[in-house]
């Protein structure tokens, strides 16, 4: 029944009177606290539930100020501690709490800590000290002290924290067990990071740094470990000749596509031989208009496809790509925001069911085209895309219900016939989204709420 209550709590059409009633139901408190339209009386009712998760949601969303919260237990206090205007006295009381979990959460959640609280937490349990180091910039003297802590976990946290002063990191570099943390820390001076290159456990992290000399990237590239080489392949600081060397390995070509500094000729080679997906490619995203036109005129289908995925293309280039005969390009351009409804229809007619899932993701896709595709789909991916589309007719959504995931998505669609929404309330899998459907009749909402409480 919690699923139904959560759905009702999210329903934008829930009448104010039912919302008032729901605010007094503990099981619905957390979901209800996420709503942006709560009245002050509803917020007070939620606070009265005395549930720290509900209070935390209200505090983090800015719906209540710390002074409005009646602190009744340490978890509620922690919720308040995450607010920038929290009273320092509350912070200090949590810092001496006997439960180590509370002190750890304080170090994790508090946005800032007074120096005396940092000192106290630093000398607490090592697990608390680790959370403190990870989440806060420490005073210099305290950072030095913790860099000498007997716990290796604390020293590792200090070595890996970007807040640690460089001079402290230099001192820690003498300890072999900290190499991996120092290598991955952007605050570690480049000279210190470079000195770790002969440590195998540091190379993965060094391969991602952008401040090493070229010869070290060459040295790292001479290895054979796929994870390290993949890190190099996406690193924009790696010299071009090293990137070309990496392109000789088929498994690395997809990673090279993600490198924002890859030369266009290498991009073309990689795109032609790698399995290119439907995600944006950084080098294409940063290409000039002249470069885009060159790429769009390429004989390499994958390059034209990658251009078609860029949202800010010149209009004439979009029209050119719409006319491209290759279905891969059609599949990429069909979701473009500048594609017209008529062009959507043309693309679907030209390339057929292959384009249905992506055509159904275009916000401009008209309801009659969605219905046309649903009748001919036979594809779970198409049904799911249609079930998400705000323009889908109710009769179209009914065609998608044979797929379980599409049924879950369609259950909250306001165009779904009311009788079907009510029927979907009987299934645990669809009860939540059906209860959240704004087309659910008010009398059904009342029945659901009464049966749950």
Secondary structure, DSSP 8 states (H G I E B T S, - for coil): -HHHHHHHHH-TT--HHHHHHHTT-GGGHHHHTT-TT--HHHHHHHHTT--HHHHHHHHHTTSS-GGG----SHHHHHHHHTSTT--HHHHHHHHT-S-HHHHHHHHHH-S---HHHHHHHHTS-HHHHHHHHHHS---HHHHHHHTT-S-HHHHHHHHH-TTS-HHHHHHHTT-GGGHHHHHT-TTS-HHHHHTTTT-HHHHHHHTT-SSS-HHHHHHHHTS--HHHHHHHHT-TTS-HHHHHHHTTSGGGHHHHTT-TT--HHHHHHHHHHS---SS--HHHHT--HHHHHHHHT-S-HHHHHHHHT-TT--HHHHHHHHT-S-HHHHHHHTT-TT--HHHHHHHHHHHGGGGHHHHTTSTT--HHHHHHHHHH---HHHHHHHHH-TT--HHHHHHHTTSHHHHHHHTT-TTS-HHHHHHHTTSHHHHHHHHT-TTS-HHHHHHHHHHH-
